[in-house]
Amino acid sequence: MDPVLSQLTASLAKAKTVEQLIRPLLDMLGNITGMESTYLTSVHPEQNLQKVRYARNGGRMQIAEGLCVPWEDTLCKRSLDMGITATNQVSVLWGDSAAARQLGINTYLSAPVFNTDGLLLGTLCAASSDTLPITHEIETLLLLFANIIANFIERELLVESLQVANAQLTSYAMTDALTGLPNRRALFDHLDRLLAQAVRNRFSILVGVVDLDGFKQINDQHGHQAGDEFLKSVAQRLQSGLRATDMLGRMGGDEFVIVGPGPAWPKDDAPGALITEGEPAQAGATLQRRLAAATAGDYLLAGHDTSYPGASVGVVALAPFGLRSETAVSLADSEMYTVKQSRKAGR
């Protein structure tokens, strides 16, 4: 038994995944017991399904990985129900089993794999067409292996659940809860990366700020729930007017920001320089008109159709060299304010 424990210890130290643990254990179990096939299954009683996850075959008998069978008709379930870990008289004990007859199983070992809450995760099994001796040491080793596997699987499931939870927390930290858009932090992180790429590849940057004029009146007239619905609708309309390379984010309140790459700009302008000519400037003007038009129209608020004349939108084309994210957004915000003042003066 000591060599087995030494080999087991070495396998545990090396294993980083369930598969890296299971493969050596199945080899060890087959070598110690002389069984033709050793395998680990997963069990889904609610679906009446058992699936072979990993298998080791060293003889005539072949248990295929990925094999799915009805749980109710398995030797594993019969063993579990009868409290039997091992038998070398399968034909006597379970002569009515079609699976046992088809595979020619005479000797069979099975140990359940439970989690700490008693939930059945699967079974560790060994089968042979030969009639092999079964010792107390073999049964003890089978149960030990099953317990180790259960702990490892549960640990892996815990790690996976923690990874999912961390991903969700990261998503929450970078996402506006109301609209599902990137929030200020995510937007600035993306803009930082975009600026670095623009410097390397020598293209301009387009930055736009959208401010929803009259949003307070919408809240006052229709209520805050209608205001929230309005914000979500605006976000959807703005998103539909963007290119795949653009990012739309909500800065908070009634303000949205759009950032994206612009046309090539090889000139080494001063930090924070506005581009007022050429393709970048034309692209900025086009984006500004498209976003302004996207926000205008009828909205269903609190059960009533409400006509909205559109938001104040400012878009600037910027040279990326030496430019900071905060400066880029500030320049777009200034352009938006100019548009807002112009719209007020034109009323």
C-alpha positions in Angstrom: 0.0 0.0 0.0 2.9 2.4 0.7 4.0 2.6 -3.0 0.4 3.3 -3.9 0.2 6.2 -1.4 3.5 7.6 -2.6 2.2 7.5 -6.2 -1.1 9.1 -5.1 0.7 11.9 -3.3 2.8 12.6 -6.4 -0.3 12.7 -8.6 -2.1 15.1 -6.2 0.9 17.4 -6.1 1.0 17.7 -9.9 -2.7 17.9 -10.7 -4.0 21.3 -11.6 -7.2 20.2 -13.1 -9.7 17.4 -12.6 -8.5 15.6 -15.7 -4.9 15.8 -14.6 -5.9 14.1 -11.3 -8.4 11.5 -12.8 -6.1 10.1 -15.5 -3.4 8.9 -13.2 -5.9 7.6 -10.6 -7.7 5.5 -13.3 -4.3 4.1 -14.3 -3.5 3.3 -10.7 -6.9 1.7 -10.0 -6.6 -0.5 -13.1 -3.1 -1.6 -12.3 -3.9 -2.4 -8.7 -7.2 -4.2 -9.3 -6.4 -5.8 -12.7 -9.7 -4.5 -14.1 -10.0 -4.0 -17.8 -11.8 -0.7 -17.6 -11.7 2.0 -15.0 -13.8 5.2 -15.4 -15.4 8.2 -13.8 -18.9 9.2 -14.5 -21.1 12.2 -13.9 -24.6 11.6 -12.7 -27.7 13.8 -13.4 -30.6 12.1 -11.6 -33.0 14.8 -12.5 -32.3 14.1 -16.2 -32.1 10.3 -15.6 -28.6 10.5 -17.2 -25.2 9.1 -16.5 -22.2 10.2 -18.6 -18.7 8.7 -18.8 -16.3 11.6 -18.3 -13.0 9.9 -18.3 -12.1 6.2 -19.1 -9.1 4.0 -19.1 -9.4 0.7 -21.1 -6.7 -1.9 -20.9 -8.4 -5.0 -22.3 -11.2 -6.4 -24.5 -13.8 -4.3 -22.7 -14.2 -0.8 -24.0 -16.0 1.9 -22.0 -16.2 4.9 -24.3 -15.7 8.5 -23.0 -18.8 10.6 -23.6 -21.0 7.5 -23.4 -24.5 8.5 -22.0 -26.9 5.9 -20.6 -30.1 6.1 -18.6 -29.2 6.4 -14.9 -32.0 4.1 -13.8 -30.6 1.1 -15.8 -27.0 1.4 -14.6 -25.0 -1.0 -12.4 -23.8 2.1 -10.5 -27.3 2.9 -9.4 -28.0 -0.7 -8.4 -24.7 -0.8 -6.4 -25.7 2.5 -4.7 -29.2 1.4 -3.9 -28.0 -1.9 -2.5 -25.0 -0.5 -0.6 -22.6 -2.7 -2.5 -19.1 -1.5 -3.4 -17.8 -4.5 -5.3 -18.9 -7.9 -6.6 -17.4 -10.6 -8.8 -20.7 -12.2 -9.4 -22.5 -9.7 -11.6 -24.3 -12.3 -13.6 -25.8 -13.8 -10.4 -26.5 -10.5 -8.7 -27.8 -8.5 -11.7 -28.5 -11.1 -14.3 -31.3 -8.9 -15.7 -29.0 -6.1 -16.6 -28.8 -5.7 -20.4 -25.7 -3.5 -20.2 -23.8 -6.0 -18.1 -24.7 -8.8 -20.5 -23.7 -6.8 -23.5 -20.3 -5.8 -22.1 -19.8 -9.2 -20.5 -19.1 -7.7 -17.0 -18.4 -10.3 -14.3 -16.4 -8.2 -11.8 -17.6 -4.7 -10.9 -16.5 -2.0 -8.5 -18.4 1.3 -7.9 -18.1 4.1 -5.4 -20.3 7.2 -5.3 -18.7 10.6 -5.5 -20.6 13.0 -3.2 -20.0 16.6 -2.4 -20.0 17.9 1.1 -23.8 18.5 1.0 -24.5 14.9 0.1 -25.3 15.6 -3.6 -24.3 12.8 -5.9 -21.8 14.2 -8.5 -20.9 10.9 -10.1 -19.3 7.5 -9.6 -15.9 5.9 -9.8 -16.1 2.5 -11.4 -14.1 -0.4 -12.6 -15.3 -3.4 -14.6 -13.9 -6.6 -16.1 -15.1 -9.6 -18.0 -12.9 -11.8 -15.8 -13.8 -13.0 -12.4 -11.2 -11.3 -10.2 -10.6 -11.4 -6.5 -11.9 -8.5 -4.4 -10.0 -7.7 -1.2 -10.8 -5.3 1.6 -7.7 -3.2 0.5 -9.2 -2.8 -3.0 -12.5 -1.6 -1.6 -10.8 0.8 0.8 -8.6 2.2 -2.0 -11.7 2.7 -4.3 -13.5 4.6 -1.6 -10.3 6.7 -0.9 -10.0 7.6 -4.6 -13.6 8.5 -4.8 -13.3 10.8 -1.7 -10.2 12.5 -3.2 -12.0 13.0 -6.5 -15.0 14.5 -4.8 -12.9 17.0 -2.9 -11.0 17.9 -6.1 -14.2 18.3 -8.1 -15.8 20.4 -5.4 -12.7 22.6 -5.2 -12.8 23.1 -9.0 -16.5 23.9 -9.0 -15.8 26.4 -6.2 -13.0 28.0 -8.2 -15.2 28.2 -11.3 -18.0 29.8 -9.2 -15.6 32.3 -7.8 -14.3 33.2 -11.3 -17.9 33.7 -12.5 -18.6 35.9 -9.4 -15.4 37.9 -10.0 -16.3 38.4 -13.6 -19.7 39.6 -12.6 -18.3 42.0 -10.0 -15.9 43.3 -12.7 -18.8 43.7 -15.1 -20.8 45.6 -12.4 -17.9 47.8 -11.6 -17.5 48.7 -15.3 -21.2 48.9 -16.3 -23.9 51.5 -15.8 -26.7 49.6 -14.0 -29.6 51.4 -15.7 -28.6 51.3 -19.4 -26.1 48.4 -19.4 -23.6 50.6 -21.1 -20.0 51.0 -20.1 -19.7 53.5 -17.2 -17.3 56.4 -16.8 -14.5 54.1 -15.6 -14.8 51.7 -18.4 -15.1 54.5 -21.0 -11.9 56.2 -19.8 -10.0 52.9 -19.7 -11.0 52.2 -23.3 -10.1 55.8 -24.3 -6.7 55.4 -22.8 -6.0 52.3 -24.8 -7.5 53.9 -27.9 -5.2 56.9 -27.6 -2.1 54.7 -27.3 -3.2 52.8 -30.4 -3.8 56.0 -32.3 -0.3 57.3 -31.5 1.3 54.0 -32.7 -0.8 53.8 -35.8 -1.2 57.5 -36.4 -4.9 57.9 -36.7 -7.2 60.6 -35.2 -9.7 60.2 -32.4 -13.4 61.1 -32.4 -14.9 62.0 -29.1 -18.5 63.1 -28.6 -20.6 64.2 -25.7 -24.4 64.0 -25.7 -26.5 66.0 -23.2 -30.2 65.4 -23.0 -31.8 68.9 -23.0 -35.1 69.0 -21.1 -34.5 65.8 -19.2 -35.4 67.5 -15.9 -38.8 68.5 -17.4 -39.4 64.9 -18.5 -38.8 63.7 -14.9 -41.0 66.4 -13.5 -43.8 65.8 -15.9 -43.8 62.0 -16.2 -41.9 60.8 -13.1 -38.5 59.2 -12.5 -39.5 55.8 -13.8 -40.4 57.4 -17.2 -37.1 59.3 -17.0 -35.2 56.0 -16.6 -37.1 54.5 -19.6 -36.2 57.6 -21.6 -32.5 57.2 -20.8 -32.6 53.5 -21.8 -34.4 54.3 -25.1 -31.9 57.1 -25.9 -29.0 54.7 -25.2 -30.5 52.2 -27.6 -31.0 54.8 -30.3 -27.5 56.2 -29.9 -26.0 52.7 -30.1 -27.8 52.0 -33.3 -26.1 55.0 -34.9 -22.6 54.0 -34.1 -19.9 52.0 -35.9 -18.7 48.7 -34.6 -15.4 50.4 -33.6 -17.1 53.1 -31.5 -17.9 52.8 -27.7 -20.9 54.5 -26.1 -20.9 55.0 -22.4 -23.0 56.8 -19.8 -21.1 59.3 -17.7 -24.0 59.7 -15.3 -27.2 61.7 -15.1 -28.3 62.6 -18.6 -24.9 62.7 -20.3 -23.4 60.1 -22.7 -20.0 60.0 -24.3 -18.9 58.3 -27.5 -15.3 57.5 -28.4 -13.9 55.9 -31.5 -11.0 55.9 -34.0 -11.0 58.5 -36.8 -9.3 58.8 -40.1 -5.5 58.8 -40.5 -3.7 61.9 -39.1 0.1 61.7 -39.6 0.8 65.2 -38.4 2.5 65.6 -35.0 0.2 68.3 -33.6 0.6 69.8 -30.2 -1.0 68.0 -27.3 -4.8 68.3 -27.2 -5.0 69.8 -30.7 -8.4 70.0 -32.3 -8.4 68.9 -36.0 -10.6 71.3 -38.0 -9.8 70.2 -41.5 -9.6 67.2 -43.7 -11.2 63.8 -43.3 -11.1 63.7 -39.5 -13.0 66.9 -39.2 -15.6 65.7 -41.8 -15.9 62.4 -39.9 -16.6 64.3 -36.6 -19.2 66.5 -38.2 -21.0 63.5 -39.8 -21.0 61.6 -36.5 -22.4 64.7 -34.7 -25.3 65.0 -37.1 -26.0 61.3 -36.9 -26.1 61.2 -33.1 -28.3 64.3 -32.9 -30.7 62.9 -35.3 -30.8 59.5 -33.5 -32.0 61.1 -30.3 -34.8 63.1 -31.9 -38.3 61.6 -32.3 -41.2 60.2 -30.4 -40.8 58.3 -27.1 -43.4 56.4 -25.2 -43.2 57.7 -21.7 -45.7 56.7 -18.9 -48.1 55.5 -21.6 -48.0 58.7 -23.6 -46.2 59.5 -26.9 -43.8 62.3 -26.2 -42.1 64.2 -29.0 -38.4 65.0 -28.2 -36.6 67.6 -30.3 -33.2 65.9 -29.8 -30.1 66.2 -27.6 -27.2 68.7 -27.7 -24.3 66.8 -29.3 -20.7 67.9 -29.6 -18.2 65.8 -31.5 -14.5 66.7 -32.0 -11.7 65.2 -34.0 -8.5 65.1 -32.1 -4.8 64.5 -32.7 -3.8 61.8 -30.2 -0.2 62.8 -29.6 0.3 63.8 -26.0 -3.5 63.8 -25.4 -5.0 62.7 -22.1 -8.4 61.1 -21.8 -9.7 63.8 -19.5 -8.6 66.5 -21.9 -10.3 64.7 -24.9 -13.6 64.5 -23.1 -13.3 68.1 -21.9 -12.8 69.3 -25.5 -15.9 67.4 -26.6 -17.9 68.7 -23.7 -16.9 72.3 -24.7 -18.1 71.6 -28.2 -21.4 70.2 -26.9 -21.9 73.4 -24.7 -21.3 75.6 -27.8 -24.0 73.6 -29.6 -26.4 73.9 -26.6 -25.9 77.7 -26.5 -26.5 77.9 -30.2 -29.7 75.9 -29.9 -31.0 78.1 -27.1 -30.2 81.2 -29.0 -32.1 79.9 -32.1 -35.3 79.3 -30.2 
